[in-house]
Amino acid sequence: MENPKNRFQIKREGLSRRNVLELGAFGLVAAMLPGAAFAKDKKLKVAAIFATPIEEPWDNQIHVALQKAEKELGIEYKWSEKVQTADFSRVMREYAQGGYQLVLGDAFAAERESRRTAKQFPKTAFLFGSGAGPAEPNFGVFDNWIHEPAYLSGMIAGKMSKSGTIGAVAAMGIPEVNRLVNAFFAGAKEVNPNIKKKVAFIGSFFDPPKAKEAAVAQIDAGVDVIYAERFGVIEAAVDKKILAISNMSDQSSLGPDTVITGPVWDMYPTVEQAIKLVKAGVFTAQDYGDFSRMAKGGSHLAPYHKFDKTLPADVKDLVEKKKAEILEGNFRVDVDENTPVSD
């Protein structure tokens, strides 16, 4: 079986009031929506298209969510990984023509191609990770809005740093990455206004050797807590015996004595919502991004594991209080998508 690679999410839990009224007044509208002809006695066929290897955390979280949906929601799931931009439209067409009612993926590198192809298959629902908005009638978008747990992770880093210098090694200076790194540093600044930061971009979503090299350079320059926005950084932290914050998934197993915690992206709420809408025949072009936020269950902090016993109680209390403020709507983590620079 092949694997896919990309990014997506869900924003609204149902139809708007206007949608409901239209459907009530015009039953024929439903027949034109993606998934309208779905037979309840058949498994919903869902496909994913991934631009990177499935090991890359961003795509892996989508893959894991779809595997869970396969078990819990009874879908039929197939994926393709390492799909180049030049092949993106072809793979989309193959899935749509093969009877897949919902196709997920990452359109960041193939925005025009994916949107143009989606228009050719109006009865297929497409949900793609994208830096732009949705497109009628069937192109929904999502992104990993996990800046809230990234902020909480930064608070921990700011408290745990002894050198007063923390770092981050990330993919590239694009909005989707910048907002996580900036939130991490903002959290650190809240608990330690004098904290210094170092930032490095590797120019790739998946290049562990290059990420490790960049991390080693930061550590040699005084960083003692590092945000592993990319794979490869934790390996450097383990070798150099410093603390690390993981990203996207719970990566404690990569360094049990090194990884404190990290923001986790749970794509299942997004996937579950999309599947429900397609099965009901009411999938529409929406921004599903809100389903990645903490309040929707789409993101959280990874467990502390071994650090649950060693992390100072006052640090854990600070994090819990801030987490409660976020969930109650009393604190909003700023979305700063400017490219961060080292101090």
C-alpha positions as CSV (number, residue, x, y, z in Angstrom):
1,M,0.0,0.0,0.0
2,E,1.2,3.4,-0.8
3,N,1.3,6.4,1.5
4,P,0.3,10.1,1.2
5,K,1.8,13.3,2.5
6,N,0.2,16.6,3.2
7,R,-1.8,19.0,5.5
8,F,-5.4,19.7,6.3
9,Q,-8.0,20.7,8.9
10,I,-11.6,21.6,9.7
11,K,-13.1,24.8,10.9
12,R,-16.9,24.6,11.5
13,E,-18.7,21.8,13.1
14,G,-21.6,21.8,10.8
15,L,-23.5,23.7,8.1
16,S,-24.2,27.4,8.5
17,R,-27.8,28.5,9.2
18,R,-28.0,29.6,5.6
19,N,-26.8,26.2,4.4
20,V,-29.5,24.4,6.5
21,L,-32.3,26.6,5.2
22,E,-31.1,26.1,1.6
23,L,-31.0,22.4,2.0
24,G,-34.5,22.4,3.6
25,A,-36.0,24.4,0.9
26,F,-34.1,22.8,-2.0
27,G,-33.7,19.1,-1.6
28,L,-31.9,18.9,-4.9
29,V,-29.0,20.9,-3.6
30,A,-27.8,17.9,-1.6
31,A,-27.5,15.9,-4.8
32,M,-24.9,18.2,-6.1
33,L,-22.7,18.1,-3.0
34,P,-19.6,15.8,-2.6
35,G,-20.6,12.5,-1.1
36,A,-24.3,13.0,-1.8
37,A,-24.6,9.6,-3.5
38,F,-22.7,7.7,-0.7
39,A,-24.4,4.4,0.1
40,K,-24.6,3.7,3.8
41,D,-24.0,0.0,3.2
42,K,-20.6,0.6,1.6
43,K,-17.3,1.8,3.2
44,L,-16.4,5.4,2.5
45,K,-13.2,5.4,0.4
46,V,-10.7,7.9,1.7
47,A,-7.3,8.6,0.2
48,A,-4.3,10.8,1.2
49,I,-1.5,12.3,-0.8
50,F,1.7,13.1,1.0
51,A,4.6,15.1,-0.5
52,T,7.2,13.9,1.9
53,P,8.1,10.5,3.4
54,I,5.4,9.3,5.9
55,E,8.0,9.5,8.7
56,E,7.9,13.3,8.5
57,P,5.9,14.4,11.6
58,W,3.4,16.7,9.8
59,D,2.2,14.1,7.4
60,N,2.5,11.3,9.9
61,Q,0.0,13.0,12.2
62,I,-2.5,13.0,9.3
63,H,-1.7,9.4,8.5
64,V,-2.2,8.3,12.1
65,A,-5.6,10.1,12.3
66,L,-6.7,8.3,9.1
67,Q,-5.6,5.0,10.4
68,K,-7.6,5.6,13.6
69,A,-10.6,6.5,11.4
70,E,-10.2,3.3,9.5
71,K,-10.6,1.4,12.7
72,E,-13.2,3.5,14.4
73,L,-15.3,4.9,11.5
74,G,-15.0,1.9,9.1
75,I,-13.5,3.8,6.2
76,E,-11.4,2.3,3.5
77,Y,-8.0,4.1,3.5
78,K,-5.2,4.3,1.0
79,W,-2.3,6.7,0.7
80,S,0.6,7.8,-1.5
81,E,3.8,9.3,-0.1
82,K,6.7,11.3,-1.6
83,V,4.5,12.7,-4.4
84,Q,6.3,15.3,-6.4
85,T,4.5,18.5,-7.4
86,A,4.6,17.5,-11.1
87,D,2.7,14.3,-10.2
88,F,0.2,15.8,-7.8
89,S,-2.6,16.3,-10.2
90,R,-2.2,12.9,-11.7
91,V,-2.4,11.2,-8.3
92,M,-5.5,13.3,-7.4
93,R,-7.2,12.3,-10.7
94,E,-6.4,8.6,-10.1
95,Y,-8.0,8.6,-6.7
96,A,-11.1,10.6,-7.8
97,Q,-11.6,8.4,-10.8
98,G,-11.0,5.3,-8.6
99,G,-14.1,6.1,-6.6
100,Y,-12.6,7.8,-3.6
101,Q,-15.1,10.1,-2.1
102,L,-12.7,12.1,0.2
103,V,-9.1,12.9,-0.8
104,L,-6.8,14.6,1.8
105,G,-3.4,16.0,1.2
106,D,-0.8,18.8,1.3
107,A,-1.3,21.4,-1.3
108,F,1.4,23.9,-0.1
109,A,3.7,23.1,-2.9
110,A,1.0,22.4,-5.5
111,E,-1.7,25.0,-4.8
112,R,-2.7,25.8,-8.4
113,E,-2.5,22.2,-9.6
114,S,-4.6,20.8,-6.8
115,R,-7.3,23.5,-7.0
116,R,-7.5,23.2,-10.8
117,T,-7.8,19.4,-10.6
118,A,-10.4,19.5,-7.8
119,K,-12.7,21.6,-10.0
120,Q,-12.8,18.7,-12.5
121,F,-14.3,16.4,-9.9
122,P,-17.1,18.4,-8.2
123,K,-18.6,15.3,-6.6
124,T,-15.3,14.4,-4.8
125,A,-14.5,16.1,-1.5
126,F,-11.0,17.4,-1.3
127,L,-9.4,18.6,2.0
128,F,-5.9,19.9,1.8
129,G,-3.3,21.5,3.9
130,S,-3.0,25.0,2.4
131,G,-1.8,28.5,3.0
132,A,-4.8,29.9,1.1
133,G,-8.5,29.7,1.6
134,P,-11.1,27.2,0.6
135,A,-12.5,27.1,-3.0
136,E,-16.1,26.3,-4.0
137,P,-17.5,23.9,-4.5
138,N,-15.4,21.1,-3.0
139,F,-11.9,22.2,-1.9
140,G,-11.6,22.5,1.9
141,V,-8.4,23.6,3.7
142,F,-6.7,23.0,7.0
143,D,-3.4,23.7,8.7
144,N,-1.7,22.7,12.0
145,W,-2.8,25.5,14.4
146,I,-0.8,24.2,17.3
147,H,0.8,27.5,18.4
148,E,-1.1,27.2,21.7
149,P,0.8,24.2,23.1
150,A,3.9,25.6,21.4
151,Y,3.5,28.6,23.7
152,L,3.2,26.3,26.8
153,S,6.3,24.5,25.7
154,G,8.1,27.8,25.5
155,M,7.2,28.6,29.1
156,I,8.8,25.3,30.2
157,A,11.9,26.0,28.1
158,G,12.2,29.5,29.6
159,K,12.0,28.1,33.1
160,M,14.3,25.2,32.5
161,S,17.2,27.0,30.7
162,K,20.2,27.5,32.9
163,S,22.3,29.3,30.3
164,G,19.5,31.8,29.5
165,T,19.7,30.9,25.8
166,I,17.2,28.6,24.1
167,G,17.0,27.6,20.4
168,A,14.8,26.3,17.6
169,V,15.7,24.5,14.4
170,A,12.8,24.6,12.0
171,A,11.9,23.8,8.4
172,M,11.8,27.2,6.7
173,G,10.6,30.8,7.3
174,I,7.0,30.3,6.2
175,P,3.9,31.4,8.1
176,E,2.9,27.8,9.2
177,V,6.3,27.3,10.8
178,N,7.0,30.9,12.0
179,R,3.8,31.0,14.1
180,L,5.0,27.9,16.1
181,V,8.5,29.1,16.6
182,N,7.3,32.6,17.6
183,A,4.8,31.2,20.0
184,F,7.5,29.0,21.6
185,F,9.8,32.0,22.1
186,A,6.8,34.2,23.3
187,G,6.0,31.6,26.0
188,A,9.7,31.6,27.1
189,K,9.7,35.4,27.3
190,E,6.6,35.4,29.5
191,V,8.4,33.5,32.3
192,N,11.9,34.9,31.6
193,P,12.0,38.3,29.9
194,N,15.8,38.1,29.6
195,I,15.9,34.9,27.7
196,K,18.0,34.9,24.5
197,K,17.0,32.9,21.4
198,K,18.7,31.3,18.4
199,V,16.9,30.3,15.3
200,A,17.9,28.2,12.3
201,F,16.0,27.1,9.2
202,I,17.1,24.0,7.2
203,G,15.2,24.8,4.0
204,S,13.4,21.5,4.0
205,F,10.5,19.7,5.6
206,F,12.5,16.5,6.0
207,D,16.3,16.5,6.3
208,P,17.3,15.0,9.6
209,P,21.1,15.2,9.1
210,K,20.9,18.9,8.2
211,A,18.6,19.5,11.2
212,K,21.0,17.7,13.5
213,E,23.9,19.8,12.2
214,A,22.1,23.0,12.8
215,A,21.1,21.9,16.3
216,V,24.7,21.0,17.2
217,A,25.8,24.5,16.1
218,Q,23.3,26.1,18.4
219,I,24.2,23.9,21.3
220,D,27.9,24.7,20.8
221,A,26.9,28.4,20.9
222,G,25.2,28.1,24.4
223,V,21.7,26.8,23.8
224,D,20.6,24.4,26.6
225,V,17.0,23.9,25.7
226,I,16.0,23.4,22.0
227,Y,12.7,23.2,20.1
228,A,12.9,20.3,17.6
229,E,10.5,21.7,15.1
230,R,12.1,19.2,12.6
231,F,13.4,15.6,12.9
232,G,17.1,15.3,13.6
233,V,17.2,17.9,16.4
234,I,16.4,15.5,19.2
235,E,19.3,13.3,18.2
236,A,21.7,16.2,18.6
237,A,20.2,17.1,22.0
238,V,20.6,13.5,23.2
239,D,24.3,13.4,22.0
240,K,25.0,16.8,23.7
241,K,22.9,16.0,26.8
242,I,20.7,19.0,26.7
243,L,16.9,19.3,27.0
244,A,14.6,19.3,24.0
245,I,11.0,20.1,23.1
246,S,9.5,17.9,20.4
247,N,7.0,18.8,17.8
248,M,3.8,17.5,16.1
249,S,3.8,14.1,18.0
250,D,4.9,12.6,21.3
251,Q,8.6,12.0,20.6
252,S,9.7,11.1,24.1
253,S,10.9,7.7,22.9
254,L,13.6,9.4,20.8
255,G,15.2,10.7,24.0
256,P,13.5,9.8,27.3
257,D,16.0,11.7,29.3
258,T,16.0,14.6,26.9
259,V,12.5,15.4,25.6
260,I,10.5,17.2,28.2
261,T,7.3,17.5,26.2
262,G,6.1,19.3,23.1
263,P,3.1,20.4,21.1
264,V,1.1,17.5,19.7
265,W,-1.1,17.9,16.6
266,D,-4.1,15.5,16.7
267,M,-5.7,15.5,13.3
268,Y,-8.5,13.1,14.3
269,P,-11.1,15.8,15.1
270,T,-10.5,17.3,11.6
271,V,-10.7,13.9,9.9
272,E,-13.7,12.8,11.8
273,Q,-15.6,15.9,10.9
274,A,-14.8,15.7,7.3
275,I,-15.8,12.0,7.1
276,K,-19.1,12.8,8.8
277,L,-19.9,15.6,6.4
278,V,-19.0,13.5,3.3
279,K,-21.1,10.6,4.6
280,A,-24.1,12.9,5.1
281,G,-23.6,14.4,1.6
282,V,-23.1,17.9,3.0
283,F,-19.3,18.5,2.7
284,T,-18.6,22.0,1.6
285,A,-15.6,24.1,0.9
286,Q,-14.6,25.4,4.4
287,D,-11.5,26.2,6.4
288,Y,-11.2,23.4,9.0
289,G,-8.3,25.0,10.9
290,D,-10.2,25.5,14.1
291,F,-10.4,21.7,14.7
292,S,-6.6,21.8,15.3
293,R,-6.9,24.1,18.3
294,M,-6.7,23.0,21.9
295,A,-10.3,23.8,22.6
296,K,-11.4,21.4,19.9
297,G,-9.1,18.6,21.0
298,G,-6.9,19.0,17.9
299,S,-3.7,19.9,19.9
300,H,-2.3,19.4,23.3
301,L,1.0,19.0,25.2
302,A,2.7,15.7,25.1
303,P,2.9,13.8,28.4
304,Y,5.9,14.6,30.6
305,H,6.8,10.9,31.0
306,K,10.0,10.7,33.0
307,F,10.0,14.5,33.5
308,D,6.7,14.2,35.5
309,K,8.8,13.5,38.6
310,T,11.7,15.9,37.9
311,L,10.0,18.9,36.4
312,P,9.6,21.5,39.2
313,A,6.1,21.8,40.6
314,D,6.0,25.5,40.1
315,V,6.7,25.1,36.4
316,K,3.9,22.5,36.0
317,D,1.5,24.8,37.9
318,L,2.4,27.7,35.6
319,V,1.7,25.6,32.6
320,E,-1.6,24.3,33.9
321,K,-2.9,27.7,34.8
322,K,-2.0,29.1,31.4
323,K,-3.6,26.1,29.7
324,A,-6.8,26.7,31.6
325,E,-6.8,30.3,30.6
326,I,-6.4,29.3,26.9
327,L,-9.2,26.7,27.1
328,E,-11.5,29.1,28.9
329,G,-10.9,31.8,26.3
330,N,-9.3,34.1,28.8
331,F,-5.9,34.1,27.1
332,R,-5.1,34.1,23.4
333,V,-1.8,33.1,22.0
334,D,-0.8,35.7,19.4
335,V,-0.4,34.4,15.8
336,D,2.9,35.9,14.8
337,E,3.8,34.7,11.3
338,N,6.9,37.0,10.8
339,T,10.1,35.1,10.3
340,P,12.0,35.0,13.7
341,V,15.7,35.9,13.9
342,S,18.3,35.1,16.5
343,D,19.2,37.6,19.2
